[in-house]
């Protein structure tokens, strides 16, 4: 049993390290990995015990994962504390994580680009600009509009994630279940 726990801990660490690629904070990555490999709903106390971290840290990490859709509250009879279950489908986790973060960035950038477009448009309406400044402002304005087109394209890409249309173009790998065994 001890060798299994050592092996599992190594696997969890490897999984946690690989999630560095997707930009999660260490606490959140570790919690997600632990919940994924323990395969059962957990309370904040369970998480605290397994990760040796404070309840406040666990609560913040769970809230972040819940906001992304990677963890959800579940209920079990006779359990009075909140239980949390991790999204155990790797494909679904990927789609939710990137969709969530890309949308946040796109929304913020779209507002910023619209503000810049308004500012440059007002500047171009002034008669006091010299030809060189007018040319530069017009080029910048064109780039901002192209950027908005790019953000629109990214939103459509995210929609293919959310509707799972993406799998029409890039199918999931068939034949393996969550346990890693061939389903056929």
C-alpha positions as CSV (number, residue, x, y, z in Angstrom):
1,X,0.0,0.0,0.0
2,X,2.8,2.4,0.8
3,X,4.5,1.8,-2.6
4,X,1.1,2.6,-4.3
5,X,0.8,5.8,-2.3
6,X,4.3,6.8,-3.3
7,X,3.5,6.0,-7.0
8,X,0.3,7.9,-6.8
9,X,1.9,11.0,-5.2
10,X,4.5,11.0,-8.0
11,X,1.7,10.8,-10.6
12,X,-0.1,13.7,-8.9
13,X,3.1,15.7,-8.9
14,X,3.7,15.0,-12.6
15,X,0.1,15.9,-13.4
16,X,0.5,19.1,-11.4
17,X,3.7,20.0,-13.2
18,X,2.1,19.4,-16.6
19,X,-0.7,21.8,-15.8
20,X,2.0,24.6,-15.6
21,X,1.5,24.7,-19.4
22,X,-2.0,26.0,-18.9
23,X,-1.1,28.7,-16.4
24,X,-2.8,27.6,-13.2
25,X,-1.4,28.6,-9.9
26,X,0.4,25.9,-8.0
27,X,-2.3,25.4,-5.3
28,X,-5.1,25.2,-7.9
29,X,-3.1,22.7,-10.1
30,X,-2.3,20.5,-7.1
31,X,-5.8,20.5,-5.9
32,X,-7.2,19.6,-9.3
33,X,-4.7,16.8,-9.6
34,X,-5.5,15.4,-6.2
35,X,-9.2,15.5,-6.8
36,X,-8.8,13.9,-10.2
37,X,-6.8,10.9,-8.9
38,X,-8.8,10.4,-5.7
39,X,-12.0,10.1,-7.9
40,X,-14.5,10.9,-5.2
41,X,-16.3,14.0,-3.9
42,X,-14.2,15.8,-1.3
43,X,-14.9,18.3,1.5
44,X,-12.7,21.2,2.2
45,X,-11.4,19.3,5.2
46,X,-10.5,16.4,3.0
47,X,-8.6,18.7,0.8
48,X,-6.9,20.4,3.7
49,X,-5.7,17.1,5.1
50,X,-4.4,15.7,1.8
51,X,-2.7,18.9,0.7
52,X,-1.6,20.1,4.1
53,X,-2.9,23.6,3.4
54,X,-5.2,26.1,5.2
55,X,-9.0,26.1,4.8
56,X,-8.8,29.6,3.3
57,X,-6.3,28.4,0.6
58,X,-8.5,25.4,-0.2
59,X,-11.7,27.6,-0.3
60,X,-10.0,30.1,-2.8
61,X,-8.7,27.3,-5.0
62,X,-12.1,25.5,-5.0
63,X,-13.9,28.7,-5.8
64,X,-11.5,29.4,-8.8
65,X,-12.0,25.8,-10.1
66,X,-15.8,26.1,-9.6
67,X,-15.9,29.4,-11.5
68,X,-14.1,27.7,-14.5
69,X,-16.5,24.8,-14.4
70,X,-13.7,22.3,-13.5
71,X,-15.2,21.5,-10.0
72,X,-18.9,21.4,-9.0
73,X,-20.7,21.0,-5.7
74,X,-22.4,17.7,-5.3
75,X,-24.6,16.3,-2.5
76,X,-24.6,13.0,-0.8
77,X,-27.2,11.7,1.7
78,X,-26.1,12.0,5.3
79,X,-23.3,14.5,4.4
80,X,-23.7,17.9,6.0
81,X,-20.6,19.5,4.6
82,X,-20.2,20.8,1.0
83,X,-18.7,18.2,-1.3
84,X,-16.9,19.0,-4.5
85,X,-16.4,16.8,-7.5
86,X,-13.8,17.4,-10.2
87,X,-14.6,17.3,-13.9
88,X,-13.0,14.0,-14.8
89,X,-13.1,14.3,-18.6
90,X,-9.7,15.6,-19.8
91,X,-11.2,17.0,-23.0
92,X,-14.0,18.7,-21.1
93,X,-11.6,20.2,-18.6
94,X,-9.4,21.6,-21.4
95,X,-12.4,23.1,-23.2
96,X,-13.8,24.7,-20.0
97,X,-10.4,26.0,-18.8
98,X,-9.4,27.6,-22.1
99,X,-12.9,28.8,-23.0
100,X,-13.2,30.5,-19.6
101,X,-9.8,32.3,-19.8
102,X,-10.0,33.2,-23.4
103,X,-13.4,34.8,-22.9
104,X,-12.2,36.8,-20.0
105,X,-9.3,38.2,-22.0
106,X,-11.3,38.7,-25.2
107,X,-14.1,40.6,-23.3
108,X,-11.5,42.9,-21.6
109,X,-9.5,43.5,-24.8
110,X,-12.7,44.1,-26.9
111,X,-13.7,46.9,-24.5
112,X,-10.2,48.3,-24.7
113,X,-10.1,48.2,-28.5
114,X,-13.5,50.0,-28.7
115,X,-12.2,52.7,-26.4
116,X,-9.1,53.1,-28.6
117,X,-11.1,53.2,-31.8
118,X,-13.3,55.9,-30.3
119,X,-10.3,57.9,-29.2
120,X,-8.5,57.6,-32.6
121,X,-11.8,58.4,-34.5
122,X,-12.2,61.6,-32.5
123,X,-8.6,62.5,-33.1
124,X,-9.0,62.0,-36.9
125,X,-12.1,64.2,-36.8
126,X,-9.9,67.1,-35.7
127,X,-8.6,69.3,-38.5
128,X,-5.4,70.1,-36.7
129,X,-3.6,66.7,-37.4
130,X,-0.7,66.8,-39.8
131,X,-0.6,64.2,-42.7
132,X,1.9,61.9,-41.0
133,X,-0.1,61.7,-37.8
134,X,-3.3,61.2,-39.7
135,X,-1.7,58.3,-41.7
136,X,-0.4,56.7,-38.5
137,X,-3.8,57.0,-36.8
138,X,-5.6,55.5,-39.8
139,X,-3.1,52.6,-39.8
140,X,-3.6,52.1,-36.1
141,X,-7.4,52.2,-36.5
142,X,-7.2,49.6,-39.3
143,X,-5.1,47.3,-37.0
144,X,-7.6,47.8,-34.1
145,X,-10.5,46.8,-36.4
146,X,-8.5,43.8,-37.6
147,X,-8.0,42.9,-33.9
148,X,-11.7,43.0,-33.3
149,X,-12.2,40.7,-36.2
150,X,-9.6,38.3,-34.6
151,X,-11.5,38.5,-31.3
152,X,-14.7,37.6,-33.1
153,X,-13.0,34.6,-34.7
154,X,-11.7,33.5,-31.2
155,X,-15.2,33.8,-29.9
156,X,-16.4,31.5,-32.7
157,X,-13.6,29.1,-31.8
158,X,-14.7,29.1,-28.2
159,X,-18.2,28.4,-29.3
160,X,-17.0,25.3,-31.1
161,X,-15.5,24.3,-27.7
162,X,-18.7,25.0,-25.8
163,X,-20.9,23.2,-28.4
164,X,-18.2,20.4,-28.8
165,X,-18.3,21.0,-32.6
166,X,-14.5,21.1,-32.3
167,X,-14.6,17.3,-32.1
168,X,-16.1,17.2,-35.6
169,X,-12.8,18.6,-36.9
170,X,-10.5,17.1,-34.3
171,X,-12.1,13.9,-32.9
172,X,-11.4,12.6,-29.4
173,X,-9.2,9.6,-29.2
174,X,-11.6,6.6,-29.1
175,X,-11.2,3.4,-27.2
176,X,-10.1,4.4,-23.8
177,X,-12.2,5.0,-20.7
178,X,-11.5,7.2,-17.7
179,X,-9.8,4.2,-16.1
180,X,-7.4,4.0,-19.0
181,X,-8.6,0.6,-20.1
182,X,-9.5,-0.2,-23.7
183,X,-13.3,0.2,-23.9
184,X,-13.5,-2.3,-26.8
